[in-house]
Amino acid sequence: MESGPIPFEKQMEENAYVIDFLPYGKSDDPRSQPVVQLMGEKFFTILEAYPKVGVTFATGERVYVGKGDREKIASIKGRVFFTDLTSASKSGLRDVITKIISLREQEFIDFFNRSGPINIRVHQLELIPGIGKKIMTTIVEEREKKPFENFIDVEKRIHVNRLPDFLAQRVEEELQGSKYYLFVRPARYR
Protein backbone atom coordinates (compact mmCIF):
# COMPACT_ATOMS: atom_id res chain seq x y z
CA MET A 1 0.00 0.00 0.00
CA GLU A 2 1.40 3.35 -1.05
CA SER A 3 1.45 6.14 1.50
CA GLY A 4 1.36 9.80 0.63
CA PRO A 5 -0.02 13.06 1.88
CA ILE A 6 -3.48 12.96 3.42
CA PRO A 7 -5.99 14.66 1.12
CA PHE A 8 -6.71 18.25 2.20
CA GLU A 9 -10.41 17.47 2.71
CA LYS A 10 -9.66 14.60 5.16
CA GLN A 11 -7.33 16.54 7.42
CA MET A 12 -8.83 17.80 10.65
CA GLU A 13 -8.00 20.63 12.99
CA GLU A 14 -6.18 19.52 16.14
CA ASN A 15 -6.19 22.85 17.96
CA ALA A 16 -8.31 25.96 17.72
CA TYR A 17 -8.57 29.42 19.25
CA VAL A 18 -11.67 30.74 20.96
CA ILE A 19 -13.30 33.63 19.12
CA ASP A 20 -16.51 33.74 21.20
CA PHE A 21 -18.07 31.87 24.11
CA LEU A 22 -21.83 31.89 24.50
CA PRO A 23 -22.54 30.44 27.98
CA TYR A 24 -26.31 30.56 27.40
CA GLY A 25 -26.20 29.38 23.80
CA LYS A 26 -27.20 31.15 20.61
CA SER A 27 -30.43 33.12 20.61
CA ASP A 28 -31.74 31.20 17.58
CA ASP A 29 -31.07 27.77 19.17
CA PRO A 30 -34.07 26.46 21.13
CA ARG A 31 -31.82 24.20 23.27
CA SER A 32 -30.04 27.15 24.95
CA GLN A 33 -26.94 25.01 25.28
CA PRO A 34 -23.55 26.71 25.80
CA VAL A 35 -21.59 27.06 22.55
CA VAL A 36 -18.06 28.16 21.75
CA GLN A 37 -17.03 29.53 18.35
CA LEU A 38 -13.50 28.59 17.34
CA MET A 39 -10.88 29.32 14.67
CA GLY A 40 -8.80 26.30 13.65
CA GLU A 41 -5.05 26.69 13.92
CA LYS A 42 -4.04 24.80 10.77
CA PHE A 43 -6.68 25.59 8.12
CA PHE A 44 -8.45 28.63 9.66
CA THR A 45 -11.60 26.50 9.86
CA ILE A 46 -14.48 28.13 11.73
CA LEU A 47 -16.05 25.67 14.14
CA GLU A 48 -18.77 25.59 16.76
CA ALA A 49 -18.42 23.24 19.71
CA TYR A 50 -20.24 22.31 22.87
CA PRO A 51 -18.11 22.83 25.98
CA LYS A 52 -17.87 20.42 28.89
CA VAL A 53 -20.08 21.32 31.83
CA GLY A 54 -18.76 24.10 34.03
CA VAL A 55 -15.85 25.26 31.87
CA THR A 56 -15.32 28.82 30.69
CA PHE A 57 -13.23 30.26 27.90
CA ALA A 58 -11.27 33.42 27.22
CA THR A 59 -11.14 34.95 23.75
CA GLY A 60 -7.90 33.90 22.07
CA GLU A 61 -7.49 30.83 24.29
CA ARG A 62 -6.05 27.76 22.54
CA VAL A 63 -8.03 24.53 23.01
CA TYR A 64 -7.61 20.97 21.77
CA VAL A 65 -10.37 19.95 19.33
CA GLY A 66 -8.85 16.81 17.80
CA LYS A 67 -9.93 13.23 18.25
CA GLY A 68 -9.68 11.61 21.65
CA ASP A 69 -9.99 13.09 25.10
CA ARG A 70 -10.48 16.85 25.12
CA GLU A 71 -9.99 18.90 28.26
CA LYS A 72 -12.65 21.59 27.66
CA ILE A 73 -14.66 20.55 24.60
CA ALA A 74 -17.41 17.94 24.95
CA SER A 75 -18.17 17.66 21.24
CA ILE A 76 -17.72 19.47 17.97
CA LYS A 77 -21.04 20.76 16.65
CA GLY A 78 -19.50 21.26 13.22
CA ARG A 79 -18.02 23.66 10.75
CA VAL A 80 -19.85 26.94 10.33
CA PHE A 81 -19.67 29.76 7.83
CA PHE A 82 -18.48 33.32 8.33
CA THR A 83 -22.10 34.47 8.20
CA ASP A 84 -22.90 32.23 11.22
CA LEU A 85 -20.44 34.06 13.46
CA THR A 86 -21.69 36.26 16.26
CA SER A 87 -20.94 39.98 16.21
CA ALA A 88 -18.37 39.45 18.96
CA SER A 89 -16.69 36.71 16.91
CA LYS A 90 -16.53 38.91 13.82
CA SER A 91 -15.05 41.81 15.75
CA GLY A 92 -12.36 39.67 17.42
CA LEU A 93 -11.62 37.48 14.42
CA ARG A 94 -8.78 39.57 13.00
CA ASP A 95 -6.87 39.45 16.31
CA VAL A 96 -7.09 35.65 16.46
CA ILE A 97 -6.07 35.32 12.79
CA THR A 98 -3.08 37.63 13.37
CA LYS A 99 -2.08 35.55 16.40
CA ILE A 100 -2.19 32.33 14.36
CA ILE A 101 -0.18 33.94 11.54
CA SER A 102 2.48 35.10 14.01
CA LEU A 103 2.72 31.59 15.49
CA ARG A 104 3.00 30.06 12.00
CA GLU A 105 5.36 32.75 10.68
CA GLN A 106 7.72 30.31 8.93
CA GLU A 107 4.88 28.84 6.83
CA PHE A 108 3.91 32.31 5.63
CA ILE A 109 7.54 33.20 4.92
CA ASP A 110 7.77 29.99 2.86
CA PHE A 111 4.73 31.25 0.93
CA PHE A 112 6.60 34.49 0.12
CA ASN A 113 9.64 32.48 -0.96
CA ARG A 114 7.72 30.00 -3.16
CA SER A 115 4.53 31.65 -4.42
CA GLY A 116 3.93 31.79 -8.13
CA PRO A 117 1.49 32.91 -10.79
CA ILE A 118 -2.11 31.73 -10.67
CA ASN A 119 -2.58 32.47 -14.34
CA ILE A 120 -1.04 34.72 -16.98
CA ARG A 121 -2.41 37.88 -15.35
CA VAL A 122 -2.46 37.23 -11.60
CA HIS A 123 0.28 36.20 -9.17
CA GLN A 124 -0.55 34.70 -5.76
CA LEU A 125 1.23 37.59 -4.05
CA GLU A 126 -1.11 40.11 -5.67
CA LEU A 127 -4.06 38.58 -3.83
CA ILE A 128 -2.68 39.88 -0.54
CA PRO A 129 -4.06 43.34 0.26
CA GLY A 130 -1.36 45.99 0.01
CA ILE A 131 0.64 44.07 -2.60
CA GLY A 132 0.28 45.17 -6.20
CA LYS A 133 2.37 44.42 -9.28
CA LYS A 134 5.23 46.70 -8.25
CA ILE A 135 5.64 45.21 -4.76
CA MET A 136 5.11 41.70 -6.13
CA THR A 137 7.94 42.26 -8.61
CA THR A 138 10.19 43.53 -5.79
CA ILE A 139 9.39 40.46 -3.67
CA VAL A 140 10.22 38.09 -6.52
CA GLU A 141 13.50 39.93 -7.28
CA GLU A 142 14.52 40.01 -3.59
CA ARG A 143 13.77 36.34 -2.93
CA GLU A 144 15.92 35.38 -5.94
CA LYS A 145 18.86 37.20 -4.33
CA LYS A 146 18.27 35.53 -0.97
CA PRO A 147 15.22 33.77 0.51
CA PHE A 148 13.31 35.72 3.14
CA GLU A 149 13.93 34.68 6.74
CA ASN A 150 11.05 36.29 8.68
CA PHE A 151 8.43 39.05 8.50
CA ILE A 152 10.93 41.71 9.56
CA ASP A 153 13.27 40.66 6.75
CA VAL A 154 10.45 40.85 4.17
CA GLU A 155 9.23 44.23 5.43
CA LYS A 156 12.75 45.67 5.48
CA ARG A 157 13.69 44.46 1.99
CA ILE A 158 10.44 45.40 0.22
CA HIS A 159 9.74 48.53 2.28
CA VAL A 160 6.26 47.49 3.46
CA ASN A 161 4.99 47.58 7.04
CA ARG A 162 2.28 45.53 8.79
CA LEU A 163 2.68 42.41 6.65
CA PRO A 164 0.91 40.12 9.21
CA ASP A 165 -2.06 42.52 9.12
CA PHE A 166 -2.25 42.24 5.32
CA LEU A 167 -2.11 38.45 5.57
CA ALA A 168 -4.85 38.47 8.23
CA GLN A 169 -7.00 40.62 5.96
CA ARG A 170 -6.51 38.09 3.14
CA VAL A 171 -7.47 35.18 5.42
CA GLU A 172 -10.61 37.05 6.50
CA GLU A 173 -11.50 37.69 2.84
CA GLU A 174 -11.12 33.98 2.09
CA LEU A 175 -13.32 33.09 5.07
CA GLN A 176 -16.07 35.22 3.53
CA GLY A 177 -15.74 33.41 0.19
CA SER A 178 -13.20 33.92 -2.56
CA LYS A 179 -12.39 32.89 -6.11
CA TYR A 180 -8.85 31.89 -5.05
CA TYR A 181 -7.80 30.31 -1.75
CA LEU A 182 -4.23 30.66 -0.52
CA PHE A 183 -4.51 29.96 3.20
CA VAL A 184 -8.04 28.80 4.06
CA ARG A 185 -9.67 25.46 3.32
CA PRO A 186 -12.66 26.50 1.18
CA ALA A 187 -16.07 26.07 2.78
CA ARG A 188 -18.92 24.60 0.82
CA TYR A 189 -21.43 27.40 0.89
CA ARG A 190 -25.13 26.76 1.03
Buried (B, 14 or more C-beta within 10 A) or exposed (E): EEEEEEEEEEEEBEBBBBBBBBEEBBEEEEEEBBBBBBBBBBBBBBBBBBBEEEBEBEBEBBBBBEEEEBEBBBEBBEBBBBEEBBEBBBEBBBBBBBBBBEEBBEEBBEBBBEBEEBEEEBBBBBBBBBBEEEBBEBBBEBBEEEEBEEBEBBBEBBEBEEBBBBBBBBBBBBBEBEEEBBBBBBBEEE
